[in-house]
């Protein structure tokens, strides 16, 4: 006999804190953070590239650290702060790295750009964005098939110099 009142039982699913807003999603335990963001919250900035954690197109910031959202189960992100590319701009102004990407023409097709920017933001927040070799090392998990690496590095260096 079930003694728990069905009216007081918590709804199944996950609560995600995305870009400062709490969202309760009725999803199963197998749903990745990437799929929850894209398919349930319509935050399509994080891209599904390889779906294996090898390209970085799905990079978001979780608890202040960059993660490949295709490798994180949404349930593991429960009540932890998540920042997506959609959450970077504030008060109608682009994040300094977003602006630097435009200034340095650091994208071509743009598919990898959100992941590149999110990884670059985390890199700068970690204090690692001042030296080209260091930037290359810490951005190595983000691939650009168009080869815009020189411009991406220039954008990160500029934004890092401003912080």
VOGU-3710 file (C-alpha; in Angstrom, 3 decimals, decimal comma):
1> xxxxxxxxxx> 0,000/0,000/0,000  1,367/3,400/-0,991  1,163/5,750/1,979  2,450/8,764/0,088  -0,198/11,270/-0,983  0,022/11,728/-4,760  -0,659/15,450/-4,342  2,471/16,029/-2,274  4,893/13,863/-4,227  7,359/15,882/-6,296
11> xxxxxxxxxx> 6,824/15,818/-10,023  9,286/13,508/-11,784  11,980/15,151/-13,812  14,789/17,627/-13,378  15,085/21,250/-12,319  17,726/23,148/-14,271  19,021/26,615/-13,415  19,806/27,999/-16,869  20,985/31,564/-17,399  19,570/32,522/-14,020
21> xxxxxxxxxx> 16,122/31,023/-14,591  14,843/27,842/-12,949  13,137/25,355/-15,289  11,399/22,150/-14,224  11,480/19,586/-17,009  9,569/16,327/-17,046  12,339/14,248/-18,599  13,832/10,831/-18,030  17,201/10,102/-16,454  18,777/9,272/-19,827
31> xxxxxxxxxx> 18,336/12,759/-21,340  21,554/14,685/-21,880  21,943/18,294/-20,875  22,389/19,168/-24,560  19,074/17,577/-25,508  17,293/19,187/-22,549  18,607/22,620/-23,552  17,866/22,263/-27,262  14,689/20,187/-27,325  12,940/21,198/-24,113
41> xxxxxxxxxx> 14,089/24,787/-23,509  14,580/25,820/-27,157  18,082/27,107/-26,367  19,682/26,037/-29,628  22,997/27,871/-29,311  24,779/24,745/-28,088  25,130/22,604/-31,197  24,977/18,855/-31,576  28,158/18,178/-33,506  29,751/14,813/-32,879
51> xxxxxxxxxx> 27,586/13,841/-29,860  30,738/12,179/-28,475  32,405/15,051/-26,618  35,123/15,440/-29,233  34,225/18,650/-31,099  33,170/21,133/-28,396  30,225/22,532/-30,364  27,961/21,830/-27,380  30,117/23,591/-24,756  28,264/25,310/-21,911
61> xxxxxxxxxx> 29,430/26,512/-18,515  28,248/24,361/-15,609  29,214/25,420/-12,082  31,768/27,821/-13,572  33,484/25,117/-15,622  33,164/24,403/-19,310  31,600/21,074/-20,151  30,530/19,231/-23,258  26,792/19,176/-22,656  26,404/16,090/-24,858
71> xxxxxxxxxx> 28,318/14,097/-22,209  26,426/15,357/-19,140  23,116/13,871/-18,114  20,597/16,607/-17,380  19,907/14,983/-13,998  23,574/15,556/-13,033  23,078/19,289/-13,637  20,095/19,452/-11,260  20,004/22,837/-9,465  23,528/23,745/-10,624
81> xxxxxxxxxx> 24,091/27,052/-12,458  24,314/26,609/-16,228  25,278/29,373/-18,644  24,635/29,009/-22,348  25,561/31,337/-25,207  22,049/32,806/-24,895  22,864/33,931/-21,352  26,089/35,856/-22,058  24,723/39,163/-23,309  23,464/41,482/-20,570
91> xxxxxxxxxx> 21,372/44,634/-20,739  21,355/44,525/-24,527  25,159/44,442/-24,708  27,220/41,575/-26,032  29,716/39,843/-23,789  33,237/41,208/-24,538  34,228/37,898/-26,162  31,136/37,910/-28,383  32,070/41,410/-29,527  35,708/40,377/-30,039
101> xxxxxxxxxx> 34,567/37,486/-32,258  32,779/40,009/-34,467  35,688/42,461/-34,446  38,213/39,758/-35,392  35,911/37,905/-37,818  36,531/34,792/-35,707  33,993/32,611/-37,459  33,160/31,456/-40,929  30,211/29,075/-41,070  29,415/29,820/-37,407
111> xxxxxxxxxx> 28,457/26,285/-36,390  31,212/25,976/-33,779  31,059/29,620/-32,683  28,790/29,249/-29,615  30,956/26,432/-28,247  34,140/28,342/-29,045  32,837/31,434/-27,258  31,640/29,499/-24,193  34,977/27,723/-23,909  36,794/31,025/-24,413
121> xxxxxxxxxx> 34,729/32,726/-21,699  35,580/29,943/-19,248  39,240/30,078/-20,269  39,346/33,818/-19,579  37,556/33,371/-16,240  40,196/30,763/-15,351  42,864/33,407/-16,047  44,328/31,509/-19,006  43,676/33,815/-21,938  46,818/35,918/-22,207
131> xxxxxxxxxx> 49,330/33,673/-23,975  48,748/32,192/-27,438  50,233/28,799/-26,565  48,089/28,608/-23,444  44,971/29,569/-25,395  45,692/26,901/-28,035  46,206/24,290/-25,321  43,014/25,087/-23,440  40,896/25,515/-26,585  42,077/22,237/-28,112
141> xxxxxxxxxx> 38,749/20,564/-27,310  36,880/22,957/-29,604  37,214/22,179/-33,290  36,622/24,576/-36,170  36,321/22,815/-39,501  36,641/26,146/-41,315  40,034/26,831/-39,749  39,340/30,212/-38,148  41,760/29,461/-35,304  44,038/32,494/-35,757
151> xxxxxxxxxx> 41,061/34,845/-35,519  39,572/32,928/-32,569  42,860/33,262/-30,691  43,044/36,979/-31,503  39,493/37,456/-30,197  40,234/35,621/-26,960  43,437/37,593/-26,423  41,579/40,877/-26,914  38,751/39,942/-24,556  41,205/38,619/-21,963
161> xxx> 43,160/41,872/-22,081  39,966/43,760/-21,206  39,309/41,718/-18,074
//
